[in-house]
Amino acid sequence: MKMDTNMSELALFGGPKTVTKTFSHYNSIGKEEIEAVKSVVETGVLSDFLGSWGSKFFGGKKIQELERAWEKSFKVNHAVTVNSNTSGLIAALGAIGVEPGDEVIVSPWTMSASATSILVWNAIPVFADIEDETFNLDPVSIEKNISPYTKAIMVPDIFGACR
Ligand SMILES: Cc1ncc(COP(=O)(O)O)c(C=O)c1O
């Protein structure tokens, strides 16, 4: 990104703000979501997961309903819920069989869990460079970093710009 801006004038360094209006908060939680949460809370059982083999190993009724709905919606055989995106990344890397010493190419400009989820498997995060306009991984740099040890490429999109 080429800018003619004088760095000392940036708002970050005390200069005038480029955008002064405030953005309204988007609330994706409506009556339906509140009722759904209420119906679970009222049962007094939040998870119903049981950490030993049996039907409850797959979570409670609502969890299983959600997973089946996602399978249908995405036309896939299996959907697995997780408690966080970090857990999801760890699970995804395990699912594709990442092993100790494997390399996974990843962006250096994203949340730390992208790289640390790779370390969980004793695999090696290899940072490719990002594009200066989208801040997403640069395909040319990805290619340069592919080695005989590359097992996967993790491509987080930044700011919703997934191109
Ligand atoms: C790209 C990316 N990966 C992973 C995470 C981790 O998500 P969580 O906090 O749900 O574990 C975040 C959270 O902001 C994220 O932005």
The ligand as an SDF file (V2000), in Angstrom:
LIG
                    3D

 16 16  0  0  0  0  0  0  0  0999 V2000
   -8.0900  -15.6180   13.2170 C   0  0  0  0  0  0  0  0  0  0  0  0
   -8.3810  -16.0870   14.6110 C   0  0  0  0  0  0  0  0  0  0  0  0
   -8.0290  -17.3420   14.9690 N   0  0  0  0  0  0  0  0  0  0  0  0
   -8.2810  -17.8010   16.2090 C   0  0  0  0  0  0  0  0  0  0  0  0
   -8.9040  -17.0150   17.1530 C   0  0  0  0  0  0  0  0  0  0  0  0
   -9.1490  -17.5850   18.5230 C   0  0  0  0  0  0  0  0  0  0  0  0
  -10.4830  -17.6610   18.7920 O   0  0  0  0  0  0  0  0  0  0  0  0
  -11.0000  -18.0290   20.2610 P   0  0  0  0  0  0  0  0  0  0  0  0
  -10.7460  -16.8170   21.1010 O   0  0  0  0  0  0  0  0  0  0  0  0
  -12.4460  -18.3230   20.0500 O   0  0  0  0  0  0  0  0  0  0  0  0
  -10.2290  -19.2050   20.7350 O   0  0  0  0  0  0  0  0  0  0  0  0
   -9.2790  -15.7110   16.8260 C   0  0  0  0  0  0  0  0  0  0  0  0
   -9.9060  -14.8550   17.8220 C   0  0  0  0  0  0  0  0  0  0  0  0
  -10.0370  -13.6580   17.6630 O   0  0  0  0  0  0  0  0  0  0  0  0
   -9.0100  -15.2250   15.5280 C   0  0  0  0  0  0  0  0  0  0  0  0
   -9.3270  -13.9800   15.1680 O   0  0  0  0  0  0  0  0  0  0  0  0
  1  2  1  0
  2  3  1  0
  2 15  2  0
  3  4  2  0
  4  5  1  0
  5  6  1  0
  5 12  2  0
  6  7  1  0
  7  8  1  0
  8  9  2  0
  8 10  1  0
  8 11  1  0
 12 13  1  0
 12 15  1  0
 13 14  2  0
 15 16  1  0
M  END
$$$$
